[in-house]
Amino acid sequence: MTMTVKTLTGSYPVLIQRRALARAGELFRLDRRVLVVTDDGVPASYARAVASACRDALVVTLPRGEGTKNLDSFRALLSTMAEKGFTRTDCVTAVGGGVVGDLAGFVASAYMRGVDFYNVPTTLLAQVDSSIGGKVAVDLMGYKNLVGAFYPPRAVLIDPDTLDTLSDRQFACGLAEAIKTALIRDAALFDRIEKGDPRRDAEEIIAASLAVKKAVVEADEKEGGVRKILNFGHTIAHAIESETDFGLLHGECVALGMIPFCGESVRPRLIGVLKKAGLPTTLSWEGDALVEAMRRDKKKQGDAITVVRVDTIGDCRLVEMPFDQLERIVRGVKL
């Protein structure tokens, strides 16, 4: 299937189809110089499939992991483009997970004030979440996505067959974001994940998750209002990532971050689904450090922060919460 994301700054197609990797040359305009950015955790054949469709491809393979998403990598990729003579009419294509997509997209946004960016997400986490919406960024001083921009891709290609090489842990991390999406806007999707086989249903889960995100992004591209609901679970998640030095994967942190902000009737079902997926539901943590990390969240306004609460599956609300109340909630729910 193909969906089109339409925003005030333009529109772009998103193709979701098995064996679609071979169609990169049809969806993307690759008859020019292309920087193909991937990492060493992604099967090399995926980047080669995209590169083979390019007129002139330069493949750069980075070390896997969140530690790569920094200003040093940003500078290195920009320097490579400059040294190789990339122009404003050339482009950047990401082939990999969210780290690769965020970094490559930020590079594309900055090089010569912006060149075309294409995204080929190959993890479930990237496919259901960061593949659309236009957020690109790098981490700074241990804090997630502190430096970045809104820079939508020209097109997105999602091939669910790439998930066949994904480990169970990485698949579960992506499923955490799909569970988040279901909790805030799609009760039927939550039922599918709760009762079905997520690996078998991956294509449908991706499509349903992106349909929700597409509607939210189209209504609020720059996160001035309703788009904030997509941050459900992320206030605590980003703090856990920082305080554990990214020892837990992003989806695992999101899983933990959702639990305190669910109503009493929702929380047991959420915990059951998380356990079924192999995601953590408990964490040994130092409360003071975690609360202090949340105080440095970029969404903070004064001594308060807007959080997302889910009291009914498929529905949510935004609540502006003082930090002392946030602290009581976090301390009150044993993770």
Buried (B, 14 or more C-beta within 10 A) or exposed (E): EEBEBEBEEEEBBBBBBBEBBEBBBEBBEBEBBBBBBBBEBBBEEBBBBBBEBBEEBBBBBBEBBBEBBBBEBBEBBBEBBEEEEBEEEBBBBBBBBBBBBBBBBBBBBBBBEEBBBBBBBBBBBBBBBBBBBBBBBBBBEBBBBBBBBBBBBBBBBBBBBBBEBBEEEBBBBBBBBBBBBBBBBBEEBBBBBBEEEBBEBBBBBBBBBBBBBBEBBBEBBEBEEEBBBBBBBBBBBBBBBBBBEBEBBBBBBBBBBBBBBBEEEBBEBBBEBBEBBBBBBEBEBEEEEBBBBBBBBEBBEEEBBBBBBBEEBBEBEBBEBEBEEBBEBBEEBEB
